[in-house]
C-alpha cells in the first residue's frame, strides 16, 4: 500500500466532527478503496474542551488554524470553518499557495472568490475540491464535472436550501403563514436565529454561482445573480397555486440564452407533475439538462452532519487516489468572463394575486393595462365577497417579458380600487 495521506481539519462543528467520525469508522474501507490510508494528523477549532463525541487520541491539536497550512507533512487541508472572508479565506489561500490540496464545504467563500482560488490552486500544483459546498450529500459537483463532462449543459436548476423548502412545505400542509412557520423552523433547528441568508435567497445564490461556473465554464459571478427570497409568499399564494395545479418552490436557475447565462433565485410556481414539485421538507434536488444525457435529476439531504461529511470524505478520497480535475471542469485560465443577463430580459408566464374592491369596472381597468403591455391572460380565479368588500383575484399569464410585466404591475398598483400591491410569482416551465 502507498504512503498515507496526511490531512489536517480546521473546524470541528457539526460537519467537522462528523467528518472525523466517518474517517475513523470506515478507515479500513477507505484505505481499501483508495489504495492508501487516510490519517488525520492535526485539527484546529475554537473550543478544545467541547464534547464532540470522540477523543483526539494521537491527533494533534493546533490553536492557530493557519499553522495547519504550513505544518510539515500535511498533504491536504480540510476547511470547515465557513464564511466568505476572514480566517477561512486566509487558511485556504495559504494552503493553496503552498501547493497543498484543499477540501472545503464553504459555499460563500467559493461564490465570492472561487475563480481566484481556482487559479491559485492550479498555479501551485494543488487542487481545490468542494463537493460538500453544494446540496450536502448530493454528488452534483462530481456529476457535472465528470459524469456529464461529455455534454453541453443548457440549463441547471434546483431546490438548494432545505430551510426554505421546509417552510414552503409546511405552509402548504398546514395553511399557516410564513412568520409562524419560520418560528417553528427555528425552534426545531431547521432555521438559524438570523435566517436571512436562507429565507432571503442568499444561500441558494451562493450554491447557484458555483453550479453555473461548473455547468457553463464561466467565471464565478455571485453579483450577476438576481435574488429574491420567500418572505413575501403567503398561505393564499400557496393555496391558489394548488388550485391551479402548481406548487411554490424557491429555485436557483441558470440557463443559456441568446444574451448570455441567465442566473436567478426566486420563488416559482412549478407544475405538480415535475420532479422538483415532490421534493419536500429539508430535502434538496438538482436537475441538469444536457444535450446528450437530456434531463438528469439528483435528490437527497442538502445539509446535516452525516450527508455533508459524506461529501467531504468523498473529496478527501479523490485526493488520496490522485484523481485531479480542474476546479470548475476546465482550466481556470480558460473560464469565460461572466456576461450577466438583465432580469428585464426574462421571458415566462406569471402568477399575479391582487386584492381589489368589488366595484364595477375593476377588471376592465386591470385587463386594459395588461392589453396595453401586450400581456395575454391565461386564467383567472375570483372569490366573491359581499359588495364593496375586498376580493382576491388571481391571474396567470402566457409567456411575456419581465420588463412589460413590471410596467403593468406598477400601473395596477396605482389604481384606487387596489387594496394592496399585487403579488407576482414567476411560473417556471420545467
C-alpha positions in Angstrom: 0.0 0.0 0.0 1.2 3.6 -0.8 2.2 6.2 1.8 -0.7 7.5 3.9 -2.4 10.7 3.0 -1.9 13.1 5.9 -4.7 15.6 6.4 -5.5 18.5 8.8 -9.0 19.6 9.6 -9.9 23.2 10.6 -13.3 23.5 12.2 -15.0 20.8 14.4 -18.6 21.8 14.4 -21.4 19.5 13.2 -19.8 18.8 9.9 -16.2 18.7 11.1 -17.0 16.3 14.0 -19.0 14.0 11.6 -16.1 14.0 9.2 -13.7 12.8 11.9 -16.1 10.1 13.0 -16.7 8.9 9.4 -13.0 8.7 8.6 -12.4 6.7 11.8 -15.5 4.4 11.4 -14.6 3.4 7.8 -10.8 3.8 7.9 -10.2 0.3 6.6 -12.8 0.6 3.8 -11.4 3.9 2.7 -7.9 2.5 2.6 -9.1 -0.4 0.5 -10.8 1.9 -1.9 -8.0 4.5 -2.2 -5.0 2.2 -2.1 -3.6 4.1 0.9 -4.5 5.1 4.4 -6.0 8.4 5.3 -4.6 9.8 8.5 -5.9 12.8 10.5 -2.7 14.4 11.7 -3.9 17.6 13.2 -7.1 19.6 13.9 -8.0 23.1 15.0 -11.2 24.6 16.4 -12.3 27.3 18.7 -13.1 25.2 21.8 -10.9 22.3 22.7 -13.0 21.2 25.7 -16.3 20.8 23.8 -17.7 17.3 23.7 -17.8 16.2 20.0 -18.4 12.5 20.5 -14.8 11.4 20.0 -11.4 11.6 21.7 -8.4 13.2 19.9 -6.2 10.2 20.6 -3.0 10.7 18.5 -4.5 13.6 16.6 -2.5 16.8 17.4 -4.5 19.9 18.4 -3.4 23.2 16.9 -4.7 26.5 18.3 -4.0 28.6 15.2 -5.7 27.2 12.1 -3.2 28.9 9.8 -0.5 26.6 11.2 -2.3 23.7 9.5 -1.5 25.2 6.1 2.2 25.5 6.9 2.7 22.3 9.0 5.3 19.9 7.6 4.0 16.6 6.3 0.4 17.8 5.7 -0.8 16.8 2.3 -4.3 18.3 2.4 -6.2 20.8 4.5 -9.9 20.4 5.1 -11.5 23.8 5.7 -14.9 23.6 7.6 -14.8 27.0 9.4 -17.2 28.8 7.0 -17.5 32.4 5.9 -16.5 34.2 2.7 -13.6 36.0 4.3 -11.6 36.1 7.5 -9.7 33.1 8.7 -11.3 30.6 6.4 -10.2 32.5 3.3 -6.7 33.1 4.7 -6.3 29.4 5.5 -7.4 28.3 2.1 -5.3 30.8 0.3 -2.2 29.9 2.4 -2.7 26.2 1.9 -3.1 26.6 -1.9 -0.2 28.9 -2.2 1.9 26.3 -0.5 0.8 23.7 -3.1 -1.4 21.8 -0.6 -4.7 20.2 -1.6 -7.8 21.8 -0.1 -11.2 20.3 0.6 -13.9 22.7 1.7 -17.6 22.9 2.3 -17.6 26.7 2.2 -20.1 27.8 -0.5 -19.8 31.5 0.5 -16.1 31.5 0.0 -16.3 29.9 -3.4 -19.2 32.1 -4.5 -17.2 35.2 -3.9 -13.7 34.1 -4.5 -14.0 30.8 -6.5 -12.3 32.0 -9.7 -9.2 33.4 -7.9 -8.9 30.3 -5.7 -9.1 28.0 -8.7 -6.3 29.9 -10.3 -4.2 29.8 -7.1 -4.7 26.0 -6.8 -3.9 25.2 -10.4 -0.9 27.6 -10.5 0.7 25.9 -7.5 0.1 22.3 -8.2 -2.6 21.7 -5.7 -6.3 21.0 -6.1 -9.5 22.6 -4.7 -12.4 20.3 -4.0 -15.9 21.4 -2.7 -18.5 18.7 -3.2 -19.9 19.5 0.2 -20.4 23.2 -0.7 -23.5 22.5 -2.8 -26.5 20.4 -1.8 -24.9 18.5 1.0 -24.9 14.8 0.4 -25.9 15.0 -3.3 -22.9 14.4 -5.5 -23.8 17.1 -8.0 -20.3 18.6 -8.4 -18.8 15.3 -9.4 -21.9 14.7 -11.7 -21.3 18.0 -13.6 -17.5 17.9 -13.6 -17.1 14.3 -14.6 -20.4 12.3 -15.2 -21.8 14.9 -17.6 -18.4 16.1 -18.9 -19.3 15.0 -22.4 -22.4 17.1 -22.6 -23.2 20.8 -23.2 -25.5 21.8 -20.4 -28.4 24.1 -21.4 -29.9 24.6 -18.0 -29.4 23.6 -14.4 -31.8 24.4 -11.6 -32.9 23.1 -8.2 -34.1 23.4 -4.7 -30.8 24.3 -2.9 -31.9 25.4 0.5 -33.6 22.9 2.9 -34.8 25.6 5.3 -36.9 27.4 2.6 -38.2 24.1 1.3 -39.3 23.0 4.8 -41.1 26.3 5.3 -42.9 26.2 2.0 -43.8 22.6 2.5 -45.2 23.2 6.0 -47.1 26.3 4.8 -48.8 24.2 2.2 -49.6 21.3 4.5 -50.8 23.4 7.4 -52.2 26.5 5.8 -50.2 28.7 8.2 -48.4 31.9 7.3 -44.7 32.4 6.8 -43.8 34.1 10.1 -45.5 31.3 12.1 -43.8 28.5 10.2 -40.4 30.3 10.3 -40.6 30.5 14.1 -41.3 26.7 14.2 -38.4 26.0 11.9 -36.1 28.0 14.3 -37.4 26.1 17.3 -36.7 22.8 15.5 -33.2 23.8 14.5 -34.0 23.9 10.8 -33.5 27.7 10.6 -30.9 29.9 12.2 -31.7 32.6 14.8 -30.9 35.1 12.0 -32.5 33.3 9.0 -31.7 36.0 6.4 -29.2 34.0 4.4 -31.7 31.2 4.0 -35.1 32.9 3.5 -33.8 35.8 1.5 -32.2 33.5 -1.1 -28.6 34.3 -0.4 -27.6 30.7 0.5 -29.3 29.4 -2.7 -27.5 32.0 -4.7 -24.1 31.0 -3.3 -24.7 27.5 -4.5 -26.1 28.6 -7.8 -22.9 30.7 -8.5 -20.8 27.5 -8.1 -23.1 25.4 -10.3 -23.2 28.0 -13.0 -19.4 28.0 -13.3 -19.3 24.2 -13.4 -22.1 23.8 -15.9 -21.2 26.6 -18.3 -17.4 27.1 -17.9 -17.7 30.7 -16.8 -16.0 32.6 -14.0 -17.9 32.5 -10.7 -20.0 35.7 -10.5 -22.2 36.0 -7.5 -23.1 39.6 -8.3 -24.7 38.5 -11.6 -27.5 36.6 -9.8 -31.0 38.1 -9.4 -32.0 37.2 -5.9 -35.4 37.1 -4.2 -36.4 35.2 -1.1 -39.7 33.7 0.2 -40.7 36.3 2.8 -43.4 37.6 0.5 -45.1 34.2 -0.2 -48.4 33.9 1.6 -50.6 31.0 2.5 -53.1 32.3 0.0 -50.5 32.1 -2.8 -49.7 28.5 -1.9 -53.4 27.6 -1.8 -54.2 29.3 -5.1 -51.2 27.6 -6.7 -52.5 24.2 -5.7 -55.9 25.1 -7.2 -54.1 25.9 -10.5 -52.1 22.7 -10.5 -48.8 24.2 -9.1 -46.6 24.1 -6.1 -44.4 27.0 -4.8 -40.7 26.3 -4.6 -37.6 28.5 -4.1 -35.4 27.6 -7.1 -32.0 28.6 -8.2 -31.9 28.6 -12.0 -29.1 29.1 -14.5 -29.7 28.7 -18.3 -28.1 29.6 -21.5 -29.8 32.3 -23.5 -29.0 34.3 -26.6 -27.9 37.2 -24.4 -25.7 35.2 -22.0 -26.1 33.0 -19.0 -29.2 33.9 -17.0 -28.8 33.3 -13.2 -31.8 33.9 -10.9 -33.1 32.8 -7.5 -36.7 33.4 -6.6 -40.0 31.6 -5.7 -41.5 29.8 -8.6 -44.8 28.1 -9.4 -43.9 24.6 -10.8 -46.4 22.1 -12.2 -47.2 19.3 -9.7 -46.2 16.8 -12.4 -42.5 17.9 -12.3 -39.9 16.1 -10.2 -39.0 19.1 -8.0 -42.6 19.6 -7.0 -42.5 16.4 -4.9 -39.2 17.3 -3.1 -40.4 18.1 0.3 -39.2 19.2 3.7 -35.5 19.7 4.2 -34.5 17.8 1.1 -32.7 19.3 -1.9 -32.9 18.4 -5.6 -30.8 19.5 -8.6 -31.8 19.0 -12.3 -29.4 19.3 -15.2 -30.4 19.4 -18.8 -27.6 18.1 -21.1 -27.8 17.9 -24.9 -27.0 14.2 -25.0 -27.8 12.9 -21.5 -31.0 15.0 -21.6 -32.6 15.5 -18.2 -30.9 14.1 -15.1 -32.3 14.5 -11.5 -30.3 14.4 -8.3 -32.1 14.3 -4.9 -31.1 13.9 -1.3 -30.4 15.7 2.0 -28.9 19.1 1.4 -27.4 19.6 4.9 -26.7 17.9 8.2 -23.6 16.4 9.7 -23.8 13.0 8.1 -24.7 13.9 4.5 -22.2 16.8 4.3 -19.4 14.8 5.9 -20.0 12.1 3.3 -19.3 14.7 0.6 -16.2 16.0 2.4 -14.8 12.5 2.7 -15.5 11.7 -0.9 -13.3 14.6 -1.9 -10.6 13.5 0.5 -10.7 10.1 -1.0 -10.3 11.6 -4.5 -7.2 13.4 -3.3 -5.9 10.1 -1.8 -6.4 8.4 -5.2 -4.8 11.2 -7.1 -7.9 11.9 -9.1 -7.5 15.5 -10.1 -9.5 17.6 -12.5 -9.7 21.4 -12.9 -11.6 23.1 -10.2 -14.5 24.2 -12.5 -14.1 21.4 -15.1 -11.9 23.4 -17.4 -8.6 25.2 -16.6 -9.2 28.3 -14.5 -7.4 30.4 -17.2 -10.0 29.3 -19.8 -13.1 30.2 -17.8 -15.1 32.7 -19.8 -15.9 36.1 -18.3 -19.4 36.2 -16.9 -21.9 38.0 -19.1 -24.8 39.0 -16.8 -28.3 39.0 -18.3 -30.7 41.6 -17.0 -33.8 40.2 -15.3 -35.9 42.5 -17.5 -35.0 40.2 -20.5 -36.5 37.2 -18.8 -39.5 35.7 -20.6 -42.0 33.4 -19.0 -45.6 33.1 -17.6 -46.6 34.8 -14.4 -48.9 34.3 -11.4 -50.5 37.6 -10.1 -52.5 37.9 -7.0 -54.4 41.1 -6.3 -56.8 42.2 -3.6 -59.3 44.7 -5.0 -62.6 46.4 -4.0 -65.6 44.7 -5.5 -66.8 47.5 -7.8 -68.0 47.6 -11.4 -65.2 48.2 -13.9 -62.3 46.9 -11.8 -61.4 44.0 -14.0 -61.9 46.2 -17.1 -59.2 48.6 -15.8 -56.8 45.8 -15.0 -57.2 43.9 -18.2 -56.8 47.2 -20.2 -53.4 47.7 -18.6 -52.3 44.2 -19.5 -53.6 44.7 -23.0 -51.6 47.8 -23.5 -48.5 45.9 -22.5 -49.3 43.1 -24.9 -49.7 40.7 -21.9 -52.0 37.8 -22.7 -54.0 36.3 -19.8 -54.4 32.5 -19.5 -56.7 32.0 -16.5 -58.4 33.8 -13.6 -59.7 32.8 -10.2 -62.0 35.2 -8.3 -63.5 34.6 -4.9 -66.8 36.5 -4.4 -67.4 38.6 -1.3 -70.2 40.9 -0.2 -70.4 44.0 -2.4 -67.8 46.6 -1.5 -65.6 44.1 0.4 -62.0 43.2 -0.7 -61.9 40.5 -3.2 -58.9 38.3 -4.1 -58.3 38.0 -7.8 -55.7 35.6 -9.2 -54.5 35.8 -12.8 -52.0 33.7 -14.7 -50.5 34.9 -18.0 -49.0 33.4 -21.1 -45.3 33.9 -21.7 -44.3 37.6 -21.6 -41.3 39.8 -21.0 -40.4 40.7 -17.4 -40.0 44.4 -18.3 -43.6 44.5 -19.6 -44.9 42.8 -16.5 -43.0 45.2 -14.3 -44.6 48.2 -16.1 -48.1 46.7 -15.9 -47.8 46.0 -12.2 -46.6 49.5 -11.4 -49.7 50.9 -13.1 -52.0 48.4 -11.4 -50.6 49.2 -8.0 -51.7 52.8 -8.5 -55.3 52.0 -9.1 -57.7 53.4 -6.5 -59.5 50.1 -6.4 -56.4 48.2 -5.3 -56.3 47.3 -1.6 -52.7 46.2 -1.5 -49.9 46.0 -4.1 -50.2 43.0 -6.3 -48.0 40.0 -5.7 -46.2 38.3 -8.6 -44.6 34.9 -8.7 -42.9 33.6 -11.9 -44.3 30.3 -13.3 -41.4 28.1 -14.3 -41.8 25.7 -17.3 -39.6 22.7 -16.4 
